[in-house]
Amino acid sequence: MILKDKKILVGISGSIAAYKGCELIRALQKKGAEVRACLTPSAKEFIGELTLKALTGYQVLSDWKDGETGLEHISWARWADSFVIAPATATTISKLRTGIADSFLTSVALAYNKPVVIAPAMNTKMYHHPAVQENLKQLKEWGNIVINPAEGELACGEEGEGKLAEIEDIVVGVMYSIFPKYLKGKKVLITAGGTREHFDPIRYISNASSGKMGYELAKIAYTMGAQVKLISAPTCLKKPYGVDKIDVVSAQEMFDTVMENLDWADIIIMNAAVADFRPESYSQQKLKKSRENPVVKLVPNTDILKTIGEKKRKDQILIGFAAESENIIENAKDKLKRKNLDVIIANKLDVFSKDTHQGLIIYKNGFIKEIPPLDKETAAYFILENIFRGEEDGL
């Protein structure tokens, strides 16, 4: 679990979205985190302390006098690896900016000497008010992490920006606040998903790739400080927070888009399952059933990975994947050499469309690092950490 042994303090301020604090706590716990909660006094009107205590297993504080020593705003600030305020109201945001410490939550914020994750939630007109925007701008300039609210129907019945961000996006902000910035200043280009090779408007040839590993790599690269572009074939996955996503369908579209962005990238991670072949002809109309067995003639697609290996600059790092059914190490090493890769991730075919990953990191100098059985999110962190934390081992 990617947040195993991490200590997270969740602060909840007085908003109708306060109930989502419970969802956030559970989401963090499912990733292995130990969680405590604190409230502003007004938040107690929206959510009960007993509920939060039952979820976290800890006393829930909103005032200094609630604690045993009166100094818990200091000890809890020292305890937390990450402090996230969700929802953050206009009032709480103003107090964070001006240093007002009139509650336990705002006192912890002053005592906390690391970036705070702030997830605003309020009426859209309130959110876009110059005072709120100026406060958020200053908080970001001080190094805090602001998770922009979503657009949608608000509690007041209006539509617009101001709805609390999705819990998954807030969790990404927490991860960003914790993880070492191994990729700070780097531009990372990642491909994901299985391409579709159509022979009529609705029928196509594809593969079993879910795209999940590529999406997790994009998300983790962002949390490690990179600017990330994700070139994705069709999937059922949500765009990772903080990542720029470019949608493609076919291998040719992926090739063209990768080539357009190749010079931009410092690191290229080719995780997509690109079809090796495509139908030679394409029908603009749906092909009708025939009593005769239809024959689809295939022609080869451009080898995107090989082309990048031929064109990449010396200062670019190229990482590929090899899914093998046999002779994994030998076949992966051969692919690494033939396609001029710096690193290849080798795995068995059975990781396709699953939530877990296991395999090998193979470097061009022959060094091999085993990837233990992990969920794909944690595996993505393991891969990027082992490649970019200890470059002396492989790169």
BELDADA-V50544 format. One record per backbone hydrogen bond with DSSP energy under -1.0 kcal/mol. NH is the residue of the N-H (numbers start at 1). CO is the residue of the C=O. E is the energy in kcal/mol with one decimal. If there is no record, write none. Layout:
NH:CO:E, NH:CO:E
This chain:
3:31:-2.6, 4:1:-1.7, 5:32:-1.2, 6:3:-2.1, 8:34:-3.0, 9:82:-2.8, 10:36:-2.9, 11:84:-3.4, 12:38:-2.3, 13:87:-1.7, 15:13:-1.5, 18:15:-2.2, 20:17:-1.8, 21:18:-2.1, 22:19:-1.4, 24:20:-2.3, 25:21:-2.4, 26:22:-2.2, 27:23:-2.4, 28:24:-2.4, 29:25:-2.3, 30:26:-2.3, 32:29:-2.1, 33:28:-2.2, 34:6:-3.1, 36:8:-2.2, 38:10:-2.2, 39:61:-2.3, 40:12:-1.8, 45:42:-1.5, 46:43:-1.8, 47:43:-1.9, 52:48:-1.5, 53:49:-2.6, 54:50:-2.4, 55:51:-1.8, 56:52:-2.6, 57:53:-2.8, 61:37:-1.0, 66:63:-1.4, 67:64:-1.7, 74:71:-1.5, 75:71:-2.0, 76:72:-3.1, 78:74:-2.0, 79:75:-1.8, 80:76:-1.8, 81:7:-2.9, 82:7:-1.5, 84:9:-2.6, 85:117:-3.2, 86:11:-2.4, 88:119:-2.1, 93:89:-2.7, 94:90:-2.2, 95:91:-2.2, 96:92:-2.4, 97:93:-2.0, 98:94:-2.1, 99:95:-1.3, 100:95:-1.5, 104:62:-1.9, 107:103:-1.8, 108:104:-2.5, 109:105:-2.0, 110:106:-1.4, 111:107:-1.8, 112:108:-1.6, 117:83:-2.6, 118:145:-3.4, 119:85:-2.7, 121:88:-1.7, 122:162:-1.9, 127:123:-2.7, 128:124:-2.0, 129:126:-1.1, 133:129:-2.5, 134:130:-2.6, 135:131:-2.1, 136:132:-2.5, 137:133:-2.4, 138:134:-2.2, 139:135:-2.3, 140:136:-2.4, 141:137:-2.2, 142:138:-1.6, 143:140:-1.8, 144:139:-2.1, 145:116:-2.3, 147:118:-2.7, 150:163:-2.9, 152:160:-1.7, 154:158:-3.4, 157:154:-2.2, 160:152:-1.9, 162:150:-2.0, 163:150:-1.6, 170:166:-1.9, 171:167:-2.4, 172:168:-1.7, 173:169:-1.7, 174:170:-2.0, 175:171:-2.6, 176:172:-2.7, 177:173:-1.8, 179:175:-2.8, 182:180:-1.5, 183:224:-1.9, 184:181:-1.4, 185:225:-1.1, 186:183:-2.3, 188:227:-2.9, 189:267:-3.0, 190:229:-2.7, 191:269:-2.1, 192:231:-1.9, 195:273:-1.5, 196:249:-2.5, 197:205:-2.6, 199:203:-1.9, 200:203:-1.3, 205:197:-2.0, 215:211:-2.1, 216:212:-2.5, 217:213:-2.4, 218:214:-2.1, 219:215:-2.4, 220:216:-2.8, 221:217:-2.5, 222:218:-1.9, 223:219:-2.2, 224:220:-1.3, 225:222:-2.1, 226:221:-2.3, 227:186:-2.7, 229:188:-2.5, 230:244:-3.4, 231:190:-3.3, 232:246:-2.7, 233:192:-2.5, 243:240:-1.7, 244:228:-2.3, 246:230:-3.2, 248:232:-2.7, 254:250:-2.2, 255:251:-2.8, 256:252:-2.7, 257:253:-2.3, 258:254:-2.7, 259:255:-2.5, 260:256:-1.9, 261:257:-1.2, 266:187:-2.9, 267:187:-2.1, 268:317:-3.0, 269:189:-3.2, 270:319:-3.0, 271:191:-1.0, 271:269:-1.2, 273:193:-2.3, 274:272:-1.1, 278:299:-2.5, 280:297:-3.3, 283:199:-2.1, 299:278:-2.8, 301:276:-3.0, 304:302:-1.2, 307:303:-2.1, 308:304:-2.4, 309:305:-2.3, 310:306:-1.5, 311:307:-1.7, 312:308:-2.7, 316:313:-1.4, 317:266:-2.2, 319:268:-3.1, 320:343:-2.2, 322:345:-2.8, 324:347:-2.7, 331:327:-2.7, 332:328:-2.4, 333:329:-2.6, 334:330:-1.9, 335:331:-2.1, 336:332:-2.7, 337:333:-2.1, 338:334:-2.7, 339:335:-2.1, 340:337:-1.1, 341:336:-2.5, 342:318:-2.6, 343:318:-1.5, 344:362:-2.5, 345:320:-2.6, 346:360:-2.5, 347:322:-2.5, 351:348:-1.3, 352:349:-1.7, 354:351:-1.6, 357:374:-3.0, 359:371:-1.4, 360:346:-2.5, 361:369:-3.4, 362:344:-3.0, 363:367:-2.8, 364:342:-1.8, 366:363:-2.0, 369:361:-2.7, 371:359:-3.1, 374:357:-2.3, 376:355:-2.4, 379:375:-2.7, 380:376:-2.2, 381:377:-1.6, 382:378:-2.6, 383:379:-2.7, 384:380:-2.4, 385:381:-2.8, 386:382:-2.3, 387:383:-1.7, 388:384:-2.6, 389:385:-2.3, 393:390:-2.1
